[in-house]
Amino acid sequence: MPVRHAAEFTASDLKKAGQVLDAATHGLVRIRRRNETFFLLREAEFEELVTEAADPRPKTLDDLLQGYDAADVKARTRWWLDDAAEGKEAL
């Protein structure tokens, strides 16, 4: 999964730390060194990521519906759908 980043630098660019840190104030910074990549982000953003990741509640509709199987739900509730009304039901 590609990660969006605000800026990209090489390890040699770290000699200009001010420029790299300024870019990190606008978002994630990718730093490349040989065949490796590293990410730099502000501590507050990291804390937000950790907090959000620790929250088990769905964040999007896709998260909520992940693993939802309509056929399985229908099969498990078929008894309720087929149950005859007794005349005591209230809406």
C-alpha positions as CSV (number, residue, x, y, z in Angstrom):
1,M,0.0,0.0,0.0
2,P,1.6,3.3,-1.0
3,V,2.0,5.8,1.7
4,R,1.3,9.5,0.8
5,H,4.0,11.8,2.0
6,A,4.5,15.5,2.0
7,A,8.2,15.5,0.9
8,E,11.0,13.2,0.0
9,F,14.7,13.5,0.8
10,T,17.8,11.4,0.6
11,A,20.0,10.6,3.6
12,S,22.5,13.2,2.3
13,D,19.8,15.8,2.6
14,L,19.8,15.4,6.4
15,K,22.8,17.7,6.4
16,K,20.1,20.4,5.9
17,A,18.1,19.3,8.9
18,G,16.1,22.6,9.0
19,Q,14.7,22.0,5.5
20,V,13.7,18.4,6.3
21,L,12.1,19.3,9.6
22,D,10.2,22.2,8.0
23,A,8.8,19.7,5.5
24,A,7.8,17.4,8.3
25,T,5.6,20.2,9.7
26,H,3.4,19.7,6.6
27,G,3.1,15.9,6.8
28,L,5.0,12.7,6.5
29,V,8.5,12.9,5.1
30,R,10.2,10.0,3.3
31,I,13.9,9.6,3.5
32,R,15.8,7.2,1.2
33,R,19.1,5.7,1.9
34,R,20.4,3.1,-0.6
35,N,17.7,0.5,-0.7
36,E,15.9,1.5,2.5
37,T,13.2,4.1,3.2
38,F,12.4,5.8,6.4
39,F,9.6,8.0,7.5
40,L,9.8,11.1,9.6
41,L,6.7,12.7,11.3
42,R,5.9,15.0,14.1
43,E,5.4,13.3,17.5
44,A,1.9,14.7,17.8
45,E,0.9,13.0,14.5
46,F,2.5,9.7,15.7
47,E,0.5,9.9,18.9
48,E,-2.7,10.5,16.9
49,L,-2.0,7.5,14.7
50,V,-1.4,5.2,17.8
51,T,-4.6,6.5,19.4
52,E,-6.6,5.9,16.3
53,A,-5.1,2.5,15.7
54,A,-5.9,1.5,19.3
55,D,-9.6,2.4,18.9
56,P,-11.4,-0.8,17.7
57,R,-14.5,1.1,16.4
58,P,-14.9,1.3,12.6
59,K,-13.6,4.5,11.1
60,T,-15.4,4.2,7.8
61,L,-18.4,2.5,6.3
62,D,-16.1,0.1,4.6
63,D,-14.6,-0.8,8.0
64,L,-18.0,-1.4,9.3
65,L,-19.0,-3.7,6.5
66,Q,-15.8,-5.6,6.3
67,G,-16.5,-9.3,6.5
68,Y,-20.3,-8.7,6.2
69,D,-22.0,-11.6,4.5
70,A,-25.6,-10.9,3.7
71,A,-26.4,-14.6,2.8
72,D,-25.0,-15.7,6.2
73,V,-27.1,-13.1,8.1
74,K,-30.3,-14.2,6.2
75,A,-29.5,-17.9,6.9
76,R,-29.1,-17.2,10.6
77,T,-32.3,-15.1,10.9
78,R,-34.5,-17.2,8.6
79,W,-36.4,-18.6,11.6
80,W,-37.4,-15.0,12.6
81,L,-38.5,-14.1,9.0
82,D,-40.5,-17.4,8.8
83,D,-42.1,-17.1,12.2
84,A,-45.8,-16.6,12.0
85,A,-47.2,-13.5,13.7
86,E,-49.1,-14.1,17.0
87,G,-51.1,-10.9,16.9
88,K,-49.4,-9.5,20.0
89,E,-46.6,-7.7,18.2
90,A,-46.3,-4.0,18.8
91,L,-44.6,-1.5,16.6
